[in-house]
Amino acid sequence: MAIKQITVFVENKQGALVSITDILAKSNINLRALSIAETNDFGILRLIVNDVETAKKALSDNGYLIKVTDVVGVKIGDAPGKLTAALSVLDKSGINMEYLYAFMARTERHAYVVLRVEDNEIAESALEREGFHLITDADINKL
């Protein structure tokens, strides 16, 4: 049930991010979540989009180095302590989390969070067992 994340390696210079978002916009790609981390020379842009294949092709055709990774998307209550509850499930299950970021959109009572972990299936099972709902591609397309 993992969702697809696109990772784009971006030169750390003015205009680099707008170039990527422009390519995606011209390809009718809607951004659902994103995260960017940078060093002096380059950045790592992580994206959840409405159409992975089209985004992948558009970026590749424009010379960007990309990677598609399976990640876990989890819906959590939009209240204090709910993120801690989800993270505690992973911790108690011995699952290491590499990084997380949130979706740009949220529902009235929930927030959506993207988790990168060592083993998606184990993380998904642990979260579902504790009553958390996982995000699917269909959920992303409804946002």
Secondary structure, DSSP 4 states (H G I P E B T S, - for coil): -PEEEEEEEEESSTTHHHHHHHHHHHTTPPEEEEEEEE-SSEEEEEEEES-HHHHHHHHHHTT--EEEEEEEEEEEESSTTHHHHHHHHHHHTTPPEEEEEEBS---SSEEEEEEEES-HHHHHHHHHHTTPEEP-HHHHHH-
